[in-house]
């Protein structure tokens, strides 16, 4: 396979608590975005609250998902951009400052990278590693709100960044999983940030928006404003907690409670009466009002934690772009209206319709993080020797620039790091 042919295929691997999902995209020379040519899903029982608990079991789920994606796409998958999950994931703000030493004082790409590198010289929490750095804006000799300083002239360059951290043991466990699956992690990110690439349009990224990925065991939150990552958080609560609550409240088995959640649960206040369905030849009956109250209580708690994250950056009830939901729980009927009332913000369910699909049957909400990881696999380019990714605001808000110029910047950065 030639390097040009290989570079036109991109892979996103979403390693979730209950399932591993893989998406393969193909970029043709005349297209701005890749088309999805394959997707796959395999059950995963080796994770606990977003963290790897059984390496062999997770590795087998990864192998199953990747093998199926290889079969459908006809391509051999050796690397992918993957997600990092769990409550250990956190974001911190940092500032980098450098002096411009060139004779003409013109800012070069190397100067911008040096400033971002300087921002990483911070006292990290114990056992934490940097996995991504987001340059939010730059200051040059006191002039603020500069998006890209390259080509400008000055003496002192500063950058405000948001740094994404994850626990070193958690990352090592993921590396062990990938090692057993004979895969390489091109890049690492969080599922909400990946989903943002798949479901958000430029006006939303500019005005201020939150993407909330409600998975099985965790809820990932990212806030984006002016095209920049403002805040990232992972809440250790998700759809499985709703299932557990229904099992207790309705006094039924977990598998029955999960069926009720998936097929019948709703947050609509118009739900009432008795519901029933047949499982294994037996009729199961449940009270719809009780079901709604149980699900509503847990969803309200999740949204309260989401609002706490908004309050940390003074964005509670202040996001014009509202909240965009993805993940399996996003399919819960009545969630959007309930979120509008609880968060006092616009809300909608996300869809990756901007990405064309050659294959049918892709669930937009459940696969949104995997689709976004595939897009990040393209935007961030080939894997580098650096242990983390430096993502400038102009690169993350990729809709602002032509794709070719973005890939050109990424290739130049990759070449520099590999020299």
ABEGO torsion letter per residue (X at the ends): XBAAAAAABBBBBBBBAABBBBBBBBBBAABABBBBABBBBBBBAABBGGBBABAAAAAAAAAAAAAAAAAAAGBBBABBBBBBBEAABBBBBBBBBBBBABAAGBBBAAAAAAAAAAAABBBBBBGBBBABBBBABBBBGGBBGBABABGBBEABBBBBBBBBBBBAAAAAAAAAAAAAAGBBBABBBBAAAAAAAAABBAAAAAAEBBBBBBBAABBBBBBBBGGBBABBBBBBBBAAAAAAAAAAAAGBBAAAAAAAAAAABBABAABBEBBBBBBGGBBBBBBAAAAAAAAAAAAAAAAAAAAAAAAAAGABGABAAEBBBBEAAAABBGAAAAAAAAAGBBBBBBBAAABBBABBGBBAAAAAAAAAAAAAAAAAEBBBABABBBBBAAAABAAABBAAAAAAAAAAAAAAAAX
